[in-house]
């Protein structure tokens, strides 16, 4: 039995998705990469929105989306796959040749001191694979 996961779990796939080992077959590259990262870190569980939320069930979506703060709040870490136009693009850097763009560090906040506590707050930067200053009319 094979399942094609292009947009996630739907009501017509519920029985098939419940079969043991079904997710070992034909996962989109980004989800496969995310599972690989999770396993390599020794983490037993992974939440994948498109698989854990029934995509064509408005009631299920409302319940699950309402719980997102709690789901992400209890997460050990979050993988945000934002460098591809689809779920088939994978996570850059996991496989040879999968990272074609140069990463750029974008400084968000410089080191400062908390006025209330006196604690030093370190620099905050983000790593991006896109040039954040390409369109100077965009605001962050």
C-alpha positions as CSV (number, residue, x, y, z in Angstrom):
1,X,0.0,0.0,0.0
2,X,1.4,3.4,-1.0
3,X,0.1,6.8,-0.1
4,X,0.8,10.0,-1.9
5,X,1.2,12.9,0.5
6,X,1.0,16.1,-1.5
7,X,-1.1,18.3,0.7
8,X,-1.4,16.2,3.8
9,X,-3.9,14.0,5.5
10,X,-7.5,14.1,4.2
11,X,-10.8,12.4,5.4
12,X,-10.5,9.9,2.6
13,X,-7.0,8.9,3.7
14,X,-7.8,8.4,7.5
15,X,-8.0,4.6,7.4
16,X,-5.0,4.3,5.2
17,X,-3.0,6.7,7.4
18,X,-3.7,4.6,10.5
19,X,-1.9,1.6,9.1
20,X,1.4,0.8,10.9
21,X,4.4,1.8,8.8
22,X,2.4,3.9,6.3
23,X,4.6,7.0,7.0
24,X,7.7,5.0,6.0
25,X,6.5,5.1,2.4
26,X,6.6,8.0,0.0
27,X,6.9,11.0,2.3
28,X,7.6,14.4,0.7
29,X,11.3,15.3,1.0
30,X,10.8,18.1,3.6
31,X,8.8,15.9,5.9
32,X,11.3,13.0,5.4
33,X,14.2,15.4,6.2
34,X,12.4,16.7,9.3
35,X,11.8,13.1,10.5
36,X,15.5,12.4,9.9
37,X,16.6,15.5,11.9
38,X,14.3,14.5,14.8
39,X,15.6,10.9,14.8
40,X,19.2,12.0,14.7
41,X,18.6,14.1,17.8
42,X,17.1,11.2,19.6
43,X,13.6,12.7,19.8
44,X,10.8,10.2,19.7
45,X,7.9,12.3,18.4
46,X,7.3,14.8,15.7
47,X,4.2,16.9,14.9
48,X,3.7,17.6,11.2
49,X,0.8,20.1,10.7
50,X,-0.1,18.7,7.3
51,X,-0.3,15.1,8.6
52,X,-1.7,15.7,12.1
53,X,-4.5,18.1,11.0
54,X,-7.1,16.6,8.7
55,X,-6.8,19.1,5.8
56,X,-10.3,18.9,4.5
57,X,-12.2,18.8,7.8
58,X,-13.0,22.4,8.9
59,X,-14.0,21.3,12.4
60,X,-10.7,19.4,13.0
61,X,-8.7,22.3,11.6
62,X,-10.5,24.8,13.9
63,X,-9.8,22.6,17.0
64,X,-6.1,21.9,16.0
65,X,-5.4,25.5,15.0
66,X,-6.9,26.6,18.3
67,X,-4.4,24.4,20.1
68,X,-1.3,25.6,18.1
69,X,-0.1,27.8,20.9
70,X,0.0,24.9,23.3
71,X,1.4,22.5,20.7
72,X,4.3,24.8,19.8
73,X,4.7,26.0,23.4
74,X,5.5,22.5,24.5
75,X,7.8,21.7,21.5
76,X,11.4,20.8,22.2
77,X,12.2,22.7,19.0
78,X,10.4,23.8,15.8
79,X,11.5,23.1,12.2
80,X,10.2,25.9,10.0
81,X,10.7,24.9,6.4
82,X,10.6,28.2,4.6
83,X,13.2,27.9,1.9
84,X,11.2,25.9,-0.7
85,X,8.1,26.6,-2.7
86,X,6.6,23.2,-1.8
87,X,6.8,20.3,0.6
88,X,9.0,18.4,-1.9
89,X,12.0,20.8,-1.6
90,X,13.5,19.3,1.5
91,X,15.5,21.0,4.2
92,X,18.6,22.7,2.8
93,X,22.0,21.4,4.0
94,X,20.9,17.9,5.0
95,X,21.9,16.2,1.7
96,X,24.9,16.9,-0.5
97,X,24.0,19.6,-3.0
98,X,20.8,20.6,-1.2
99,X,22.0,24.1,-0.2
100,X,22.6,26.3,-3.2
101,X,22.2,29.7,-1.7
102,X,24.7,31.4,0.6
103,X,23.5,32.0,4.2
104,X,23.6,35.5,5.4
105,X,23.4,36.6,9.1
106,X,20.9,39.3,9.7
107,X,21.4,41.3,13.0
108,X,18.0,41.9,14.6
109,X,19.1,43.4,18.0
110,X,22.4,44.4,19.3
111,X,23.6,43.5,22.8
112,X,21.8,45.6,25.4
113,X,21.2,45.8,29.1
114,X,17.8,45.2,30.7
115,X,17.0,48.4,32.6
116,X,15.0,46.6,35.2
117,X,17.3,43.6,36.0
118,X,20.6,44.9,34.8
119,X,21.1,41.6,32.9
120,X,23.0,41.8,29.7
121,X,20.9,40.6,26.7
122,X,23.1,39.1,24.0
123,X,23.0,40.0,20.3
124,X,20.0,38.5,18.4
125,X,20.6,37.5,14.8
126,X,18.9,35.3,12.2
127,X,20.4,33.2,9.5
128,X,18.8,33.5,6.2
129,X,19.3,32.0,2.7
130,X,17.6,35.0,1.1
131,X,19.0,38.5,0.8
132,X,16.9,40.4,3.4
133,X,17.7,43.8,1.9
134,X,16.8,43.0,-1.7
135,X,13.6,45.2,-1.5
136,X,14.2,48.1,0.8
137,X,10.5,49.0,0.6
138,X,9.6,45.9,2.7
139,X,9.5,46.3,6.4
140,X,10.2,43.6,9.0
